[in-house]
């Protein structure tokens, strides 16, 4: 039996507070068992989350049929960093991030680095210029030139929209893959901690059993 004495209580003539070792062991074993169960459940949920993320990314990317260009084409564009994925289908998070980088390289050369949003104002201005020229009776040559400017900007903006959309989807897939990977590591940690707690609980139960036999 373990006795916990409060000196101030003893001086005041109050009874001594005693806590049996068996009771303390039982409390610790109960707490440990709850923690063990919680860790194992957390590990199972995290494993499910990691598996779900991996399957989701693979299914979504595979359905798009996105494939890296041949090695020769990548080298010609100066993308030696992507050669290791040459001719491979994009179906993993790292591959999605790499292909998003490949797309971004092309987007940078479309309108001198401008984005879809950046070209919004110029496109509207070019369209208004064509309309104003027609209403003012400008020559066919001037209208044709303004129309060509508008078509060029509009085409660039449409291309940027498609490229930026695909790039965003690929980066989203990469983010999901990363979250799933982290969940997988967290699941391993939860299972290891749960196993450790289980060992401690079993040792505590063994000690508790010995204390009961000696009482």
Number of C-alpha atoms within 10 A of each C-alpha: 12 11 11 11 13 13 11 9 12 12 9 8 9 11 11 13 11 12 13 12 15 18 13 14 18 15 12 16 21 15 13 20 18 14 17 23 15 14 22 20 16 18 24 17 15 22 22 16 19 24 17 15 22 22 16 16 23 17 13 16 21 15 10 11 11 15 16 21 18 14 17 13 14 19 15 9 12 11 15 15 11 19 18 11 19 17 13 14 17 24 24 21 24 17 22 25 21 20 23 20 17 19 15 16 14 13 22 13 10 15 17 8 13 15 17 19 11 12 18 13 9 16 20 13 13 20 18 14 17 21 14 13 18 14 9 9 10 13 10 11 9 14 18 14 12 19 18 14 18 21 15 15 20 20 14 19 23 14 16 23 16 12 18 18 12 15 21 14 17 27 21 16 26 22 18 19 25 17 15 25 19 15 21 23 14 17 24 17 15 22 20 15 17 23 16 13 21 21 14 17 22 15 13 18 17 11 14 19 13 12 14 10 8 7 7
